[in-house]
């Protein structure tokens, strides 16, 4: 045992294992057992994402939220320990300490600022960030450092979002502003953008790169919700559809078809909920199907991705390489995974961004990956639940639109990685590497939280007004303010 004191316990271990390296044995046992422990813990966390809806006992729910936090920090600690033992690189422990500090800060600060915050939404956001930190750091330490910086900056900025929502209540007045701003930003990319993986969707300034479509999609939801919250008459629907179509056409011109698809489906979802008219939905789906066929014949990279989807094995030396490597990784991992640090995620193209789900499946297993999907779904369920509780029509449609953008992006990412649908080149929210993605998704979560907090305050105000003498006190307060 090099570098270790040969204590009596170590001698006994050496006698038991003969010539085997004791450290190697302990490491192997730890790696092998850790993957089962991680899966069990994550399964418990996932179960709580849905069991919290059973009953309205607040003390029980608070216990569930605290238990989820403990599970998250435990999984994070186990992952850091395993990765450290794999390489004995002290940077891993330093990064772990910084990540832990960041997660604790977000957890405590957001609960303090968002007094009535949805702790389930907050817990899920932290869990997804943590999984992203672990897998990105497993692939590239430089990338995870940048990801941590992006997450830290937006975590501080996000603290002010509920204050903005509370102070500026008339967001629905600026529909045209949102529409013009969104088209202008996308237009700048169309003129000055850089092409990456066939899509012209990046703006590069020196070594800094940003993907404006990630931020425009939030403004886009505000624009559609502002228009349709006022009216769903035929003229208003046509006007809103024309402006929404302009966004989509710009993205199509940039060959950013994944984002174009997200924008289009989000518009259809908001339109259907706002109008309750199935004809609009049917016409929209039909038009989208026709547009997909047209896109196939117009764009060569769409044909390439469809070919890779149909037969990745027959084109493994070319178009099908990404999908084939992804399927190899998922199949190699099996149900329980190879163990953190034991797979070959670097063999998967863009494993830290578009295909990170395949890397997770390889090392942590299909059970863990399924739980990850369920956590993503629970986020969507919470978003929709919050949307249903919102009283103001604009906020209700906005929350619904953001929820639709989120879950449809998850579907496109995981569907492309698993060969369920052709790959669209979008990232897994909060998990994949990418500054634009993690910033925009965190803003999305914070907006949802801000709306939820605003709604809770309105409900509390109504309850106080219904108390004996509450109405008179409210009138008196208004009179004093005047």
DRENLOLUM-522704 format. One record per residue (C-alpha): residue in one letter; chain; x, z, y. Coordinates in nm, 2 decimals, padded with zeros to 4 digits. Example, Ala and Ser with C-alpha at 12.3 -4.5 7.8 and 13.67 -1.06 7.14 Angstrom:
<pts>
   rest   kette     east       up    north
      a       A    01.23    00.78   -00.45
      s       A    01.37    00.71   -00.11
</pts>
This chain:
<pts>
   rest   kette     east       up    north
      x       A    00.00    00.00    00.00
      x       A    00.20   -00.13    00.29
      x       A    00.17    00.05    00.62
      x       A   -00.04    00.34    00.47
      x       A    00.06    00.69    00.36
      x       A    00.04    00.73   -00.01
      x       A   -00.18    01.03   -00.04
      x       A   -00.30    01.17   -00.36
      x       A   -00.63    00.98   -00.32
      x       A   -00.45    00.66   -00.27
      x       A   -00.24    00.72   -00.58
      x       A   -00.55    00.78   -00.79
      x       A   -00.70    00.45   -00.65
      x       A   -00.37    00.27   -00.74
      x       A   -00.38    00.41   -01.09
      x       A   -00.74    00.30   -01.13
      x       A   -00.70   -00.05   -01.00
      x       A   -00.35   -00.10   -01.14
      x       A   -00.16   -00.37   -00.95
      x       A   -00.45   -00.47   -00.73
      x       A   -00.43   -00.42   -00.36
      x       A   -00.64   -00.12   -00.27
      x       A   -00.71   -00.24    00.08
      x       A   -00.82   -00.58   -00.06
      x       A   -01.05   -00.41   -00.30
      x       A   -01.20   -00.19   -00.03
      x       A   -01.23   -00.49    00.20
      x       A   -01.41   -00.69   -00.07
      x       A   -01.65   -00.41   -00.15
      x       A   -01.72   -00.36    00.22
      x       A   -01.79   -00.73    00.29
      x       A   -02.00   -00.77   -00.02
      x       A   -02.21   -00.46    00.04
      x       A   -02.24   -00.51    00.42
      x       A   -02.43   -00.83    00.39
      x       A   -02.70   -00.65    00.18
      x       A   -02.71   -00.36    00.43
      x       A   -02.74   -00.60    00.72
      x       A   -03.02   -00.79    00.55
      x       A   -03.21   -00.47    00.47
      x       A   -03.18   -00.33    00.82
      x       A   -03.28   -00.66    00.98
      x       A   -03.58   -00.69    00.74
      x       A   -03.69   -00.34    00.86
      x       A   -03.65   -00.44    01.22
      x       A   -03.85   -00.76    01.16
      x       A   -04.13   -00.56    00.99
      x       A   -04.15   -00.33    01.29
      x       A   -04.20   -00.64    01.51
      x       A   -04.54   -00.69    01.36
      x       A   -04.63   -00.34    01.24
      x       A   -04.63   -00.22    01.60
      x       A   -04.96   -00.40    01.65
      x       A   -05.13   -00.17    01.39
      x       A   -05.31    00.09    01.58
      x       A   -05.28    00.21    01.94
      x       A   -05.09    00.54    01.89
      x       A   -04.83    00.53    02.17
      x       A   -04.61    00.80    02.02
      x       A   -04.58    00.60    01.70
      x       A   -04.50    00.28    01.89
      x       A   -04.23    00.47    02.09
      x       A   -04.07    00.58    01.76
      x       A   -04.07    00.22    01.64
      x       A   -03.90    00.10    01.95
      x       A   -03.63    00.36    01.92
      x       A   -03.58    00.28    01.56
      x       A   -03.54   -00.08    01.64
      x       A   -03.27    00.00    01.89
      x       A   -03.08    00.21    01.64
      x       A   -03.10   -00.07    01.38
      x       A   -02.97   -00.32    01.63
      x       A   -02.67   -00.11    01.73
      x       A   -02.60   -00.03    01.36
      x       A   -02.60   -00.40    01.26
      x       A   -02.38   -00.48    01.56
      x       A   -02.13   -00.21    01.46
      x       A   -02.12   -00.32    01.09
      x       A   -02.06   -00.68    01.19
      x       A   -01.78   -00.58    01.43
      x       A   -01.61   -00.37    01.16
      x       A   -01.63   -00.64    00.90
      x       A   -01.49   -00.90    01.13
      x       A   -01.21   -00.67    01.23
      x       A   -01.11   -00.59    00.87
      x       A   -01.11   -00.97    00.80
      x       A   -00.84   -01.03    01.06
      x       A   -00.71   -00.69    01.18
      x       A   -00.74   -00.84    01.53
      x       A   -00.78   -00.56    01.79
      x       A   -00.95   -00.81    02.03
      x       A   -01.26   -00.79    01.81
      x       A   -01.30   -00.42    01.87
      x       A   -01.24   -00.47    02.25
      x       A   -01.51   -00.74    02.26
      x       A   -01.74   -00.52    02.05
      x       A   -01.70   -00.24    02.30
      x       A   -01.78   -00.47    02.59
      x       A   -02.08   -00.61    02.42
      x       A   -02.21   -00.27    02.33
      x       A   -02.17   -00.16    02.69
      x       A   -02.36   -00.47    02.81
      x       A   -02.64   -00.42    02.56
      x       A   -02.67   -00.05    02.65
      x       A   -02.68   -00.14    03.02
      x       A   -02.95   -00.40    02.98
      x       A   -03.16   -00.16    02.77
      x       A   -03.14    00.14    03.00
      x       A   -03.15   -00.06    03.33
      x       A   -03.45   -00.27    03.24
      x       A   -03.65    00.03    03.11
      x       A   -03.57    00.20    03.44
      x       A   -03.66   -00.09    03.67
      x       A   -03.95   -00.23    03.45
      x       A   -04.14    00.10    03.44
      x       A   -04.42   -00.04    03.22
      x       A   -04.21   -00.30    03.04
      x       A   -04.29   -00.44    02.70
      x       A   -04.02   -00.27    02.49
      x       A   -04.08   -00.51    02.20
      x       A   -03.99   -00.81    02.42
      x       A   -03.69   -00.62    02.55
      x       A   -03.57   -00.52    02.20
      x       A   -03.61   -00.87    02.07
      x       A   -03.42   -01.01    02.36
      x       A   -03.13   -00.77    02.30
      x       A   -03.14   -00.84    01.92
      x       A   -03.11   -01.21    01.97
      x       A   -02.83   -01.17    02.22
      x       A   -02.65   -00.95    01.98
      x       A   -02.68   -01.20    01.69
      x       A   -02.55   -01.47    01.93
      x       A   -02.25   -01.26    02.03
      x       A   -02.16   -01.19    01.67
      x       A   -02.18   -01.55    01.54
      x       A   -02.03   -01.71    01.85
      x       A   -01.74   -01.46    01.84
      x       A   -01.70   -01.53    01.47
      x       A   -01.64   -01.90    01.56
      x       A   -01.46   -01.87    01.89
      x       A   -01.35   -01.57    02.09
      x       A   -01.31   -01.78    02.41
      x       A   -01.67   -01.90    02.38
      x       A   -01.81   -01.55    02.33
      x       A   -01.63   -01.42    02.63
      x       A   -01.79   -01.69    02.85
      x       A   -02.12   -01.61    02.69
      x       A   -02.09   -01.24    02.77
      x       A   -02.00   -01.32    03.13
      x       A   -02.31   -01.54    03.16
      x       A   -02.53   -01.28    03.00
      x       A   -02.39   -01.00    03.22
      x       A   -02.45   -01.19    03.54
      x       A   -02.80   -01.29    03.46
      x       A   -02.88   -00.94    03.33
      x       A   -02.81   -00.81    03.68
      x       A   -03.00   -01.08    03.86
      x       A   -03.29   -01.04    03.62
      x       A   -03.35   -00.68    03.74
      x       A   -03.48   -00.82    04.07
      x       A   -03.74   -01.06    03.91
      x       A   -04.02   -00.80    03.88
      x       A   -03.97   -00.71    04.24
      x       A   -04.00   -01.07    04.35
      x       A   -04.32   -01.12    04.14
      x       A   -04.47   -00.80    04.29
      x       A   -04.38   -00.88    04.66
      x       A   -04.46   -01.25    04.66
      x       A   -04.80   -01.28    04.50
      x       A   -04.90   -01.63    04.61
      x       A   -04.67   -01.83    04.38
      x       A   -04.96   -02.07    04.31
      x       A   -04.96   -02.21    04.66
      x       A   -04.63   -02.40    04.61
      x       A   -04.72   -02.65    04.34
      x       A   -04.59   -02.95    04.52
      x       A   -04.27   -02.76    04.61
      x       A   -04.20   -02.69    04.24
      x       A   -04.28   -03.05    04.15
      x       A   -04.05   -03.21    04.41
      x       A   -03.77   -02.96    04.35
      x       A   -03.78   -03.02    03.98
      x       A   -03.78   -03.40    04.01
      x       A   -03.50   -03.38    04.27
      x       A   -03.27   -03.17    04.04
      x       A   -03.33   -03.40    03.75
      x       A   -03.27   -03.70    03.98
      x       A   -02.93   -03.57    04.08
      x       A   -02.84   -03.55    03.71
      x       A   -02.96   -03.90    03.66
      x       A   -02.73   -04.03    03.94
      x       A   -02.42   -03.80    03.91
      x       A   -02.45   -03.65    03.56
      x       A   -02.21   -03.67    03.27
      x       A   -02.30   -03.80    02.93
      x       A   -02.25   -03.56    02.64
      x       A   -02.35   -03.65    02.28
      x       A   -02.54   -03.95    02.41
      x       A   -02.75   -03.77    02.67
      x       A   -02.67   -03.78    03.05
      x       A   -02.78   -03.42    03.12
      x       A   -02.48   -03.23    03.25
      x       A   -02.34   -03.18    03.60
      x       A   -01.97   -03.10    03.60
      x       A   -01.78   -02.95    03.89
      x       A   -01.42   -02.91    03.78
      x       A   -01.42   -02.70    03.46
      x       A   -01.77   -02.57    03.53
      x       A   -02.06   -02.75    03.37
      x       A   -02.44   -02.69    03.41
      x       A   -02.74   -02.84    03.25
      x       A   -03.01   -02.85    03.52
      x       A   -03.30   -02.93    03.28
      x       A   -03.27   -02.58    03.14
      x       A   -03.36   -02.44    03.48
      x       A   -03.61   -02.71    03.58
      x       A   -03.82   -02.63    03.28
      x       A   -03.91   -02.30    03.43
      x       A   -04.00   -02.45    03.77
      x       A   -04.19   -02.72    03.58
      x       A   -04.42   -02.46    03.42
      x       A   -04.48   -02.31    03.76
      x       A   -04.58   -02.65    03.90
      x       A   -04.82   -02.74    03.61
      x       A   -04.98   -02.40    03.62
      x       A   -05.02   -02.40    04.00
      x       A   -05.20   -02.74    03.99
      x       A   -05.42   -02.67    03.69
      x       A   -05.51   -02.31    03.79
      x       A   -05.69   -02.46    04.09
      x       A   -05.88   -02.74    03.93
      x       A   -05.91   -02.93    03.60
      x       A   -06.13   -03.21    03.74
      x       A   -06.03   -03.56    03.63
      x       A   -05.86   -03.65    03.95
      x       A   -05.66   -03.33    03.95
      x       A   -05.56   -03.38    03.59
      x       A   -05.45   -03.73    03.66
      x       A   -05.24   -03.62    03.96
      x       A   -05.08   -03.34    03.76
      x       A   -05.02   -03.57    03.47
      x       A   -04.85   -03.83    03.69
      x       A   -04.61   -03.57    03.84
      x       A   -04.54   -03.42    03.49
      x       A   -04.49   -03.77    03.35
      x       A   -04.23   -03.84    03.63
      x       A   -04.03   -03.54    03.50
      x       A   -04.05   -03.66    03.15
      x       A   -03.96   -04.02    03.24
      x       A   -03.65   -03.90    03.43
      x       A   -03.54   -03.71    03.12
      x       A   -03.60   -04.02    02.91
      x       A   -03.39   -04.22    03.14
      x       A   -03.11   -03.96    03.10
      x       A   -03.17   -04.00    02.72
      x       A   -03.23   -03.62    02.70
      x       A   -03.52   -03.67    02.46
      x       A   -03.52   -03.32    02.33
      x       A   -03.59   -03.17    02.67
      x       A   -03.84   -03.45    02.74
      x       A   -04.03   -03.36    02.43
      x       A   -04.04   -02.99    02.53
      x       A   -04.17   -03.08    02.88
      x       A   -04.44   -03.30    02.74
      x       A   -04.57   -03.06    02.47
      x       A   -04.57   -02.78    02.73
      x       A   -04.78   -02.99    02.97
      x       A   -05.03   -03.06    02.69
      x       A   -05.06   -02.70    02.59
      x       A   -05.12   -02.58    02.95
      x       A   -05.37   -02.86    03.01
      x       A   -05.57   -02.79    02.69
      x       A   -05.59   -02.41    02.77
      x       A   -05.68   -02.47    03.13
      x       A   -05.94   -02.73    03.07
      x       A   -06.07   -02.64    02.72
      x       A   -06.11   -03.02    02.67
      x       A   -06.00   -03.14    02.33
      x       A   -06.02   -03.50    02.45
      x       A   -05.72   -03.44    02.68
      x       A   -05.53   -03.30    02.39
      x       A   -05.61   -03.59    02.16
      x       A   -05.52   -03.85    02.42
      x       A   -05.20   -03.67    02.49
      x       A   -05.09   -03.65    02.13
      x       A   -05.18   -04.01    02.08
      x       A   -04.98   -04.12    02.39
      x       A   -04.69   -03.90    02.27
      x       A   -04.69   -04.07    01.93
      x       A   -04.68   -04.41    02.08
      x       A   -04.40   -04.30    02.31
      x       A   -04.20   -04.18    02.02
      x       A   -04.22   -04.52    01.84
      x       A   -04.12   -04.69    02.17
      x       A   -03.82   -04.45    02.21
      x       A   -03.71   -04.53    01.85
      x       A   -03.68   -04.90    01.93
      x       A   -03.53   -04.85    02.28
      x       A   -03.26   -04.60    02.21
      x       A   -02.99   -04.65    01.95
      x       A   -02.90   -04.29    01.93
      x       A   -03.26   -04.21    01.84
      x       A   -03.24   -04.46    01.55
      x       A   -02.91   -04.29    01.45
      x       A   -03.07   -03.95    01.43
      x       A   -03.38   -04.08    01.24
      x       A   -03.15   -04.25    00.99
      x       A   -02.95   -03.93    00.95
      x       A   -03.27   -03.74    00.90
      x       A   -03.41   -03.98    00.64
      x       A   -03.09   -04.00    00.43
      x       A   -02.80   -03.78    00.55
      x       A   -02.62   -03.82    00.21
      x       A   -02.61   -04.20    00.23
      x       A   -02.46   -04.18    00.58
      x       A   -02.25   -03.87    00.54
      x       A   -01.94   -04.06    00.67
      x       A   -02.12   -04.14    00.99
      x       A   -02.47   -04.06    01.13
      x       A   -02.56   -03.81    00.86
      x       A   -02.24   -03.60    00.88
      x       A   -02.39   -03.32    01.10
      x       A   -02.71   -03.28    00.90
      x       A   -02.52   -03.30    00.57
      x       A   -02.27   -03.03    00.67
      x       A   -02.56   -02.82    00.79
      x       A   -02.74   -02.85    00.46
      x       A   -02.42   -02.78    00.27
      x       A   -02.37   -02.46    00.47
      x       A   -02.73   -02.34    00.42
      x       A   -02.71   -02.42    00.05
      x       A   -02.38   -02.25    00.01
      x       A   -02.50   -01.93    00.17
      x       A   -02.80   -01.90   -00.06
      x       A   -03.04   -01.61   -00.02
      x       A   -02.78   -01.34    00.06
      x       A   -02.50   -01.53    00.23
      x       A   -02.13   -01.55    00.16
      x       A   -02.07   -01.25    00.39
      x       A   -01.97   -01.23    00.75
      x       A   -01.63   -01.40    00.80
      x       A   -01.63   -01.55    00.45
      x       A   -01.79   -01.89    00.52
      x       A   -01.66   -02.20    00.68
      x       A   -01.88   -02.24    01.00
      x       A   -01.61   -02.44    01.18
      x       A   -01.67   -02.72    00.93
      x       A   -02.02   -02.76    01.08
      x       A   -02.02   -02.98    01.40
      x       A   -02.12   -02.78    01.72
      x       A   -02.17   -02.48    01.50
      x       A   -02.18   -02.24    01.80
      x       A   -02.46   -02.42    01.98
      x       A   -02.69   -02.68    01.82
      x       A   -02.62   -02.59    01.46
      x       A   -02.57   -02.21    01.49
      x       A   -02.87   -02.15    01.26
      x       A   -02.67   -02.32    00.98
      x       A   -02.37   -02.10    01.04
      x       A   -02.59   -01.79    01.03
      x       A   -02.76   -01.90    00.71
      x       A   -02.42   -01.96    00.54
      x       A   -02.27   -01.63    00.62
      x       A   -02.57   -01.39    00.64
      x       A   -02.80   -01.57    00.40
      x       A   -03.15   -01.72    00.40
      x       A   -03.32   -01.38    00.40
      x       A   -03.15   -01.30    00.73
      x       A   -03.23   -01.65    00.86
      x       A   -03.60   -01.61    00.77
      x       A   -03.61   -01.27    00.95
      x       A   -03.45   -01.44    01.25
      x       A   -03.73   -01.70    01.26
      x       A   -03.99   -01.42    01.23
      x       A   -03.83   -01.23    01.52
      x       A   -03.85   -01.55    01.73
      x       A   -04.22   -01.59    01.63
      x       A   -04.28   -01.22    01.73
      x       A   -04.15   -01.31    02.07
      x       A   -04.40   -01.59    02.10
      x       A   -04.68   -01.36    01.98
      x       A   -04.59   -01.11    02.25
      x       A   -04.57   -01.38    02.52
      x       A   -04.92   -01.51    02.42
      x       A   -05.05   -01.15    02.41
      x       A   -04.92   -01.09    02.76
      x       A   -05.07   -01.42    02.88
      x       A   -05.41   -01.32    02.75
      x       A   -05.39   -00.99    02.94
      x       A   -05.31   -01.15    03.27
      x       A   -05.60   -01.16    03.51
      x       A   -05.49   -01.42    03.75
      x       A   -05.54   -01.77    03.61
      x       A   -05.20   -01.90    03.75
      x       A   -05.00   -01.62    03.58
      x       A   -05.20   -01.66    03.26
      x       A   -05.11   -02.03    03.25
      x       A   -04.75   -01.97    03.35
      x       A   -04.70   -01.71    03.07
      x       A   -04.86   -01.95    02.82
      x       A   -04.64   -02.24    02.93
      x       A   -04.32   -02.04    02.91
      x       A   -04.43   -01.91    02.56
      x       A   -04.49   -02.27    02.45
      x       A   -04.15   -02.39    02.59
      x       A   -03.98   -02.11    02.40
      x       A   -04.13   -02.15    02.06
      x       A   -04.12   -02.53    02.06
      x       A   -03.75   -02.52    02.14
      x       A   -03.70   -02.28    01.85
      x       A   -03.90   -02.53    01.63
      x       A   -03.69   -02.82    01.74
      x       A   -03.36   -02.64    01.68
      x       A   -03.44   -02.50    01.34
      x       A   -03.63   -02.81    01.23
      x       A   -03.34   -03.03    01.31
      x       A   -03.08   -02.80    01.14
      x       A   -03.29   -02.78    00.82
      x       A   -03.38   -03.15    00.81
      x       A   -03.74   -03.08    00.86
      x       A   -03.74   -03.31    01.17
      x       A   -03.48   -03.54    01.32
      x       A   -03.22   -03.34    01.52
      x       A   -03.29   -03.33    01.89
      x       A   -02.98   -03.16    02.02
      x       A   -03.14   -02.85    02.17
      x       A   -03.01   -02.49    02.14
      x       A   -03.15   -02.18    01.98
      x       A   -03.26   -01.96    02.27
      x       A   -03.03   -01.66    02.34
      x       A   -02.85   -01.71    02.01
      x       A   -02.66   -02.04    02.07
      x       A   -02.36   -02.07    02.29
      x       A   -02.43   -02.22    02.64
      x       A   -02.44   -02.07    02.98
      x       A   -02.73   -02.27    03.11
      x       A   -02.93   -02.19    02.80
      x       A   -02.87   -01.81    02.80
      x       A   -02.93   -01.78    03.17
      x       A   -03.26   -01.98    03.17
      x       A   -03.39   -01.81    02.86
      x       A   -03.31   -01.46    03.00
      x       A   -03.49   -01.56    03.32
      x       A   -03.79   -01.67    03.11
      x       A   -03.80   -01.33    02.94
      x       A   -03.77   -01.15    03.27
      x       A   -04.05   -01.35    03.43
      x       A   -04.28   -01.26    03.13
      x       A   -04.18   -00.90    03.17
      x       A   -04.24   -00.91    03.54
      x       A   -04.59   -01.04    03.49
      x       A   -04.66   -00.78    03.22
      x       A   -04.55   -00.50    03.46
      x       A   -04.76   -00.64    03.74
      x       A   -05.07   -00.65    03.51
      x       A   -05.01   -00.29    03.40
      x       A   -04.99   -00.18    03.76
      x       A   -05.32   -00.35    03.84
      x       A   -05.48   -00.18    03.54
      x       A   -05.35    00.16    03.65
      x       A   -05.48    00.09    04.00
      x       A   -05.83    00.01    03.86
      x       A   -05.83    00.32    03.65
      x       A   -05.75    00.54    03.96
      x       A   -06.02    00.36    04.16
      x       A   -06.27    00.45    03.89
      x       A   -06.19    00.82    03.90
      x       A   -06.43    01.04    04.10
      x       A   -06.34    00.99    04.47
      x       A   -06.09    00.71    04.38
      x       A   -06.27    00.44    04.57
      x       A   -06.29    00.66    04.89
      x       A   -05.92    00.75    04.86
      x       A   -05.83    00.38    04.83
      x       A   -06.04    00.29    05.14
      x       A   -05.87    00.58    05.33
      x       A   -05.53    00.46    05.24
      x       A   -05.61    00.11    05.36
      x       A   -05.74    00.25    05.69
      x       A   -05.42    00.45    05.74
      x       A   -05.21    00.13    05.68
      x       A   -05.41   -00.05    05.95
</pts>
